[in-house]
Amino acid sequence: MIHISKIQAEIAAADLDGWLFYGFHDIDPIALNILQLSKGHLYSRRWFYLVPPQGTPQKLVNRIEREVLDMLPGERYEYTRWTELHEKLRHLLQSKKKVAMQYSPENAIPYVSRVDGGTVDLVRRCGVDVVSSADLVQKFQAVWSNAQLQMHQIAARKLHEIVQETFAWIRQQFEHAAVDEYEIQQRIVRLFGEKRLRTDHPPIVALNENASNPHFSPRIETSKQARRGDILLIDLWAKEMQKGAVYADITWMAVLDDKVSDRYQKMFQLDVQARDAGVSFLEQRWQERQKICGWEVDVAVRKVIDDATLGEYFVHRSGHSLGENVHGNGVNMDNLETKDEREVIPGVCFSIEPGIYLPEFGVRTEINVYMDPERGPVITTQPVQRELVRILE
């Protein structure tokens, strides 16, 4: 059941005059989720739902679909003509100066930028300043319950088991048969099923130069066969098969040999240092009780690789929000693809996953960090990889 009072408390704390939700077909899944509206309903006409910091919410719906917001509390207004829509929207907003919408200036946070520019223009013409709802969305969509944290920890443990079982299986295969990237991937997919995990995409399994493609996916017809001396990257993410389950997401790396070359060792250890620098930054800021922004974490991680003059080979953000989708609606560790100025608040979880992608091979290490309200940053994906695994040891 939706708790309007909780939404209103956050609106008041943000010093806003309201949170204006807007819907048309499935343009804004965030609105449907937060307001707990049916995703299977036909929203073929525009609707607005204004939640003030206190008092009664107000709805504006088309007369053809006057019942679409009936499950929500508030006073209902109806329209037929577009001129009537504009007039009544102006009436809803007449005493408001600043409202939040699923909008992001310059599309800086694409996950939140759901309302089209024309609708934002329309609201602004009502004399209202439209600001981003990104911080509000994070509080309602990225802060985990205790149950979600527990499901995440279970998924993380299963993912680690799968990685170790996969390494052992590869070792066995090398004794009597060939194995390639696609075969390894499909074995992991089968293990997901056995351990009752759900994912939105098969894992990344990449050898050598393929590991330099951050989103590589092996194909059966072009799959690279594993050979002694190769370096192997496995990136896998999944969640429990339960309502409200959230993702865990890890990356582990191995060498198909009984020794690790100096080149592999140097690059992987540099990547580990970058990852750990992000964790140290979070811990320090937490201890000092200072605000932490996502972009700042990215800077701390990226500095290690930049200082080694390899920054051009680190081509993605340092981490992403985790939630019911593997890329959640919370703060990202990002000052590359965007400048994520959202605060890293208690209750959110995210990855830290620097990578160095050279032409001949790539390395990545990935952990998940939960911001515990009492303890601060906690690594939930244990154990943490610190050395390349030697599969043929």
FENHU-V905841 format. One record per residue. N is the residue number from 0. RES is the residue in three letters. SS is DSSP state (alpha for helix, beta for strand, coil for the rest). PHI is phi in whole degrees, -180 to 180 (* if undefined). D_CENTER is the distance of its C-alpha to the mean C-alpha in Angstrom with 1 decimal. Layout:
n | res | ss | phi | d_center
N | RES | SS | PHI | D_CENTER
N | RES | SS | PHI | D_CENTER
This chain:
n | res | ss | phi | d_center
0 | MET | coil | * | 24.8
1 | ILE | coil | -72 | 23.4
2 | HIS | coil | -111 | 24.5
3 | ILE | alpha | -60 | 25.4
4 | SER | alpha | -62 | 26.8
5 | LYS | alpha | -68 | 23.5
6 | ILE | alpha | -63 | 22.1
7 | GLN | alpha | -64 | 25.3
8 | ALA | alpha | -63 | 25.2
9 | GLU | alpha | -72 | 21.9
10 | ILE | alpha | -63 | 23.4
11 | ALA | alpha | -64 | 26.5
12 | ALA | alpha | -64 | 24.8
13 | ALA | coil | -85 | 23.2
14 | ASP | coil | 58 | 26.7
15 | LEU | coil | -111 | 26.0
16 | ASP | coil | -90 | 28.5
17 | GLY | beta | 164 | 26.1
18 | TRP | beta | -119 | 22.9
19 | LEU | beta | -102 | 23.8
20 | PHE | beta | -92 | 22.0
21 | TYR | beta | -137 | 22.9
22 | GLY | beta | -139 | 23.0
23 | PHE | coil | -160 | 24.5
24 | HIS | coil | 52 | 23.9
25 | ASP | coil | -114 | 20.2
26 | ILE | coil | -62 | 19.2
27 | ASP | coil | -133 | 16.9
28 | PRO | alpha | -65 | 15.0
29 | ILE | alpha | -64 | 13.7
30 | ALA | alpha | -61 | 17.4
31 | LEU | alpha | -62 | 18.3
32 | ASN | alpha | -70 | 15.9
33 | ILE | alpha | -66 | 16.8
34 | LEU | coil | -86 | 20.5
35 | GLN | coil | 57 | 20.4
36 | LEU | coil | -90 | 22.2
37 | SER | coil | -65 | 22.9
38 | LYS | coil | -80 | 20.8
39 | GLY | coil | -96 | 24.0
40 | HIS | coil | -78 | 26.2
41 | LEU | coil | -88 | 27.8
42 | TYR | coil | -104 | 26.8
43 | SER | coil | -90 | 29.2
44 | ARG | coil | -127 | 30.2
45 | ARG | coil | -68 | 28.5
46 | TRP | beta | -137 | 27.9
47 | PHE | beta | -130 | 27.0
48 | TYR | beta | -137 | 26.4
49 | LEU | beta | -104 | 27.1
50 | VAL | beta | -106 | 26.3
51 | PRO | coil | -85 | 28.5
52 | PRO | coil | -66 | 28.2
53 | GLN | coil | -154 | 31.2
54 | GLY | coil | 94 | 33.4
55 | THR | coil | -92 | 33.1
56 | PRO | coil | -64 | 30.2
57 | GLN | beta | -131 | 31.5
58 | LYS | beta | -117 | 30.7
59 | LEU | beta | -130 | 31.8
60 | VAL | beta | -133 | 32.2
61 | ASN | beta | -77 | 34.3
62 | ARG | alpha | -63 | 37.5
63 | ILE | alpha | -68 | 36.8
64 | GLU | alpha | -125 | 33.6
65 | ARG | coil | -65 | 34.7
66 | GLU | coil | -92 | 33.3
67 | VAL | coil | -63 | 29.6
68 | LEU | coil | -113 | 28.8
69 | ASP | coil | -63 | 31.6
70 | MET | coil | -77 | 29.4
71 | LEU | coil | -101 | 28.3
72 | PRO | coil | -72 | 30.7
73 | GLY | coil | 136 | 32.4
74 | GLU | beta | -88 | 35.1
75 | ARG | beta | -102 | 35.1
76 | TYR | beta | -120 | 36.3
77 | GLU | beta | -126 | 36.9
78 | TYR | beta | -142 | 37.5
79 | THR | coil | -124 | 38.9
80 | ARG | coil | -78 | 39.6
81 | TRP | alpha | -66 | 37.1
82 | THR | alpha | -65 | 39.4
83 | GLU | alpha | -70 | 39.2
84 | LEU | alpha | -58 | 35.4
85 | HIS | alpha | -62 | 35.6
86 | GLU | alpha | -63 | 38.4
87 | LYS | alpha | -77 | 36.7
88 | LEU | alpha | -65 | 33.3
89 | ARG | alpha | -63 | 35.4
90 | HIS | alpha | -66 | 37.1
91 | LEU | alpha | -59 | 33.8
92 | LEU | coil | -101 | 32.8
93 | GLN | coil | -61 | 36.3
94 | SER | coil | -104 | 35.9
95 | LYS | coil | -102 | 32.3
96 | LYS | coil | -109 | 31.6
97 | LYS | beta | -143 | 27.8
98 | VAL | beta | -128 | 25.2
99 | ALA | beta | -94 | 21.4
100 | MET | beta | -139 | 19.9
101 | GLN | coil | -76 | 16.6
102 | TYR | coil | -141 | 17.6
103 | SER | coil | -135 | 16.5
104 | PRO | alpha | -53 | 19.5
105 | GLU | alpha | 58 | 19.8
106 | ASN | alpha | 54 | 16.4
107 | ALA | coil | -64 | 14.9
108 | ILE | coil | -123 | 11.5
109 | PRO | coil | -58 | 11.5
110 | TYR | coil | -60 | 8.8
111 | VAL | coil | -100 | 11.6
112 | SER | coil | -80 | 14.6
113 | ARG | coil | -108 | 15.9
114 | VAL | coil | -85 | 19.5
115 | ASP | coil | -69 | 21.9
116 | GLY | alpha | -60 | 23.9
117 | GLY | alpha | -64 | 27.2
118 | THR | alpha | -69 | 26.2
119 | VAL | alpha | -61 | 25.2
120 | ASP | alpha | -58 | 28.6
121 | LEU | alpha | -60 | 30.3
122 | VAL | alpha | -65 | 29.0
123 | ARG | alpha | -64 | 29.9
124 | ARG | coil | -69 | 33.4
125 | CYS | coil | -84 | 33.8
126 | GLY | coil | 85 | 34.0
127 | VAL | coil | -113 | 30.6
128 | ASP | beta | -85 | 28.2
129 | VAL | beta | -97 | 24.6
130 | VAL | beta | -119 | 21.8
131 | SER | beta | -74 | 18.1
132 | SER | coil | -91 | 16.7
133 | ALA | alpha | -54 | 13.3
134 | ASP | alpha | -68 | 14.4
135 | LEU | alpha | -66 | 15.7
136 | VAL | alpha | -58 | 12.8
137 | GLN | alpha | -59 | 10.7
138 | LYS | alpha | -66 | 13.8
139 | PHE | alpha | -98 | 14.0
140 | GLN | alpha | -122 | 10.6
141 | ALA | coil | -119 | 8.7
142 | VAL | coil | -85 | 11.9
143 | TRP | coil | -87 | 12.8
144 | SER | coil | -81 | 16.4
145 | ASN | alpha | -61 | 18.5
146 | ALA | alpha | -65 | 18.5
147 | GLN | alpha | -66 | 14.8
148 | LEU | alpha | -60 | 15.0
149 | GLN | alpha | -64 | 18.0
150 | MET | alpha | -66 | 16.4
151 | HIS | alpha | -61 | 13.6
152 | GLN | alpha | -65 | 16.5
153 | ILE | alpha | -66 | 18.5
154 | ALA | alpha | -62 | 16.0
155 | ALA | alpha | -62 | 15.6
156 | ARG | alpha | -64 | 19.4
157 | LYS | alpha | -65 | 19.9
158 | LEU | alpha | -63 | 17.7
159 | HIS | alpha | -65 | 19.9
160 | GLU | alpha | -60 | 23.0
161 | ILE | alpha | -63 | 22.1
162 | VAL | alpha | -60 | 21.8
163 | GLN | alpha | -67 | 25.1
164 | GLU | alpha | -64 | 26.8
165 | THR | alpha | -69 | 25.8
166 | PHE | alpha | -60 | 27.3
167 | ALA | alpha | -65 | 30.4
168 | TRP | alpha | -64 | 30.7
169 | ILE | alpha | -61 | 30.6
170 | ARG | alpha | -59 | 33.3
171 | GLN | alpha | -67 | 35.4
172 | GLN | alpha | -61 | 35.0
173 | PHE | alpha | -63 | 36.3
174 | GLU | alpha | -74 | 39.5
175 | HIS | alpha | -146 | 40.7
176 | ALA | coil | -156 | 38.4
177 | ALA | coil | -86 | 36.0
178 | VAL | coil | -146 | 32.3
179 | ASP | beta | -127 | 29.8
180 | GLU | alpha | -58 | 26.1
181 | TYR | alpha | -65 | 26.0
182 | GLU | alpha | -62 | 28.0
183 | ILE | alpha | -63 | 25.7
184 | GLN | alpha | -59 | 22.6
185 | GLN | alpha | -67 | 24.5
186 | ARG | alpha | -65 | 25.7
187 | ILE | alpha | -64 | 22.2
188 | VAL | alpha | -59 | 21.5
189 | ARG | alpha | -64 | 24.7
190 | LEU | alpha | -67 | 23.7
191 | PHE | alpha | -56 | 20.5
192 | GLY | alpha | -64 | 23.1
193 | GLU | alpha | -63 | 25.5
194 | LYS | coil | -96 | 23.1
195 | ARG | coil | 56 | 21.8
196 | LEU | beta | -114 | 18.1
197 | ARG | beta | -116 | 16.2
198 | THR | coil | -140 | 13.8
199 | ASP | coil | -95 | 12.9
200 | HIS | coil | -164 | 14.5
201 | PRO | coil | -61 | 17.1
202 | PRO | coil | -68 | 16.4
203 | ILE | beta | -85 | 17.2
204 | VAL | beta | -128 | 20.7
205 | ALA | beta | -141 | 22.3
206 | LEU | beta | -109 | 25.7
207 | ASN | alpha | 52 | 27.0
208 | GLU | alpha | -68 | 26.3
209 | ASN | alpha | -67 | 23.8
210 | ALA | alpha | -70 | 21.6
211 | SER | alpha | -87 | 21.6
212 | ASN | coil | -102 | 19.6
213 | PRO | coil | -56 | 15.9
214 | HIS | coil | -116 | 15.3
215 | PHE | coil | -63 | 18.7
216 | SER | coil | -137 | 19.6
217 | PRO | coil | -67 | 23.2
218 | ARG | coil | -118 | 25.7
219 | ILE | coil | -59 | 28.8
220 | GLU | coil | -80 | 31.2
221 | THR | coil | -124 | 30.0
222 | SER | coil | -62 | 28.6
223 | LYS | coil | -82 | 29.8
224 | GLN | beta | -80 | 32.0
225 | ALA | coil | -75 | 31.4
226 | ARG | coil | -133 | 34.3
227 | ARG | coil | -56 | 35.4
228 | GLY | coil | 95 | 34.0
229 | ASP | coil | -70 | 30.7
230 | ILE | beta | -106 | 27.4
231 | LEU | beta | -125 | 24.7
232 | LEU | beta | -115 | 20.9
233 | ILE | beta | -126 | 18.9
234 | ASP | beta | -118 | 15.1
235 | LEU | beta | -138 | 14.3
236 | TRP | beta | -143 | 11.6
237 | ALA | beta | -168 | 12.7
238 | LYS | beta | -142 | 13.3
239 | GLU | beta | -66 | 16.6
240 | MET | coil | -87 | 18.6
241 | GLN | coil | -137 | 18.7
242 | LYS | coil | -62 | 17.9
243 | GLY | coil | 82 | 15.0
244 | ALA | coil | -65 | 13.8
245 | VAL | coil | -120 | 10.3
246 | TYR | coil | -81 | 9.1
247 | ALA | beta | -116 | 10.5
248 | ASP | beta | -151 | 10.1
249 | ILE | beta | -133 | 13.2
250 | THR | beta | -130 | 15.5
251 | TRP | beta | -126 | 19.2
252 | MET | beta | -132 | 22.1
253 | ALA | beta | -146 | 25.8
254 | VAL | beta | -116 | 29.1
255 | LEU | coil | -85 | 31.4
256 | ASP | coil | -166 | 34.4
257 | ASP | coil | -101 | 36.2
258 | LYS | coil | -147 | 35.5
259 | VAL | coil | -118 | 32.9
260 | SER | coil | -67 | 34.0
261 | ASP | alpha | -59 | 34.1
262 | ARG | alpha | -65 | 31.8
263 | TYR | alpha | -60 | 29.1
264 | GLN | alpha | -61 | 29.5
265 | LYS | alpha | -63 | 29.4
266 | MET | alpha | -67 | 26.2
267 | PHE | alpha | -68 | 24.3
268 | GLN | alpha | -65 | 25.7
269 | LEU | alpha | -64 | 24.7
270 | ASP | alpha | -65 | 21.1
271 | VAL | alpha | -61 | 21.3
272 | GLN | alpha | -61 | 22.9
273 | ALA | alpha | -65 | 20.1
274 | ARG | alpha | -58 | 17.5
275 | ASP | alpha | -67 | 19.9
276 | ALA | alpha | -64 | 20.6
277 | GLY | alpha | -64 | 17.1
278 | VAL | alpha | -65 | 17.7
279 | SER | alpha | -62 | 21.2
280 | PHE | alpha | -61 | 20.1
281 | LEU | alpha | -60 | 18.0
282 | GLU | alpha | -63 | 20.9
283 | GLN | alpha | -64 | 23.5
284 | ARG | alpha | -61 | 21.9
285 | TRP | alpha | -63 | 21.5
286 | GLN | alpha | -63 | 25.1
287 | GLU | coil | -85 | 26.3
288 | ARG | coil | 56 | 24.6
289 | GLN | coil | -102 | 23.2
290 | LYS | coil | -63 | 20.3
291 | ILE | coil | -120 | 17.3
292 | CYS | beta | -108 | 15.2
293 | GLY | alpha | -58 | 12.1
294 | TRP | alpha | -64 | 14.4
295 | GLU | alpha | -68 | 17.0
296 | VAL | alpha | -64 | 15.2
297 | ASP | alpha | -60 | 14.6
298 | VAL | alpha | -61 | 18.4
299 | ALA | alpha | -63 | 19.4
300 | VAL | alpha | -69 | 17.8
301 | ARG | alpha | -67 | 19.0
302 | LYS | alpha | -59 | 22.5
303 | VAL | alpha | -61 | 23.4
304 | ILE | alpha | -76 | 23.0
305 | ASP | alpha | -61 | 24.5
306 | ASP | alpha | -64 | 27.4
307 | ALA | coil | -89 | 28.1
308 | THR | coil | 58 | 28.5
309 | LEU | coil | -120 | 25.7
310 | GLY | alpha | -58 | 23.2
311 | GLU | alpha | -66 | 23.7
312 | TYR | alpha | -97 | 22.4
313 | PHE | coil | -107 | 19.0
314 | VAL | coil | -107 | 17.4
315 | HIS | coil | -140 | 13.7
316 | ARG | coil | -62 | 11.6
317 | SER | coil | -82 | 11.8
318 | GLY | beta | -178 | 8.3
319 | HIS | coil | -134 | 4.5
320 | SER | beta | -65 | 3.0
321 | LEU | coil | -116 | 4.1
322 | GLY | coil | -162 | 6.2
323 | GLU | coil | -67 | 8.8
324 | ASN | coil | -103 | 6.7
325 | VAL | coil | -63 | 5.4
326 | HIS | coil | -106 | 2.6
327 | GLY | coil | -84 | 3.0
328 | ASN | coil | -99 | 5.8
329 | GLY | coil | -93 | 6.4
330 | VAL | coil | -65 | 7.7
331 | ASN | coil | -102 | 6.9
332 | MET | beta | -87 | 9.9
333 | ASP | coil | -148 | 11.4
334 | ASN | coil | -131 | 15.1
335 | LEU | coil | -113 | 15.6
336 | GLU | coil | -75 | 13.8
337 | THR | coil | -145 | 13.7
338 | LYS | coil | -105 | 15.0
339 | ASP | coil | -85 | 12.4
340 | GLU | coil | -92 | 15.0
341 | ARG | coil | -67 | 13.2
342 | GLU | beta | -82 | 14.4
343 | VAL | coil | -82 | 12.8
344 | ILE | coil | -100 | 14.4
345 | PRO | coil | -57 | 15.6
346 | GLY | coil | 98 | 13.8
347 | VAL | coil | -96 | 10.2
348 | CYS | beta | -135 | 8.7
349 | PHE | beta | -157 | 6.8
350 | SER | beta | -92 | 8.2
351 | ILE | beta | -124 | 11.3
352 | GLU | coil | -148 | 12.5
353 | PRO | coil | -67 | 15.3
354 | GLY | beta | -141 | 17.3
355 | ILE | beta | -126 | 20.9
356 | TYR | beta | -115 | 21.8
357 | LEU | coil | -80 | 25.6
358 | PRO | coil | -59 | 27.7
359 | GLU | coil | -91 | 29.0
360 | PHE | coil | -166 | 26.1
361 | GLY | beta | -128 | 22.6
362 | VAL | beta | -131 | 21.1
363 | ARG | beta | -152 | 17.6
364 | THR | coil | -129 | 16.9
365 | GLU | beta | -141 | 13.6
366 | ILE | beta | -127 | 13.3
367 | ASN | beta | -115 | 11.1
368 | VAL | beta | -124 | 12.2
369 | TYR | beta | -108 | 12.7
370 | MET | beta | -89 | 14.5
371 | ASP | beta | -71 | 17.5
372 | PRO | coil | -60 | 19.5
373 | GLU | coil | -101 | 22.7
374 | ARG | coil | -103 | 22.0
375 | GLY | beta | 83 | 19.2
376 | PRO | beta | -67 | 16.8
377 | VAL | beta | -128 | 17.3
378 | ILE | beta | -77 | 16.3
379 | THR | coil | -95 | 15.6
380 | THR | coil | -103 | 15.9
381 | GLN | coil | -106 | 19.7
382 | PRO | coil | -75 | 21.7
383 | VAL | coil | -92 | 20.3
384 | GLN | coil | -73 | 21.7
385 | ARG | coil | -122 | 24.2
386 | GLU | coil | -134 | 26.5
387 | LEU | coil | -64 | 26.4
388 | VAL | beta | -75 | 27.6
389 | ARG | beta | -98 | 31.0
390 | ILE | coil | -67 | 31.1
391 | LEU | coil | -99 | 34.9
392 | GLU | coil | -66 | 35.9
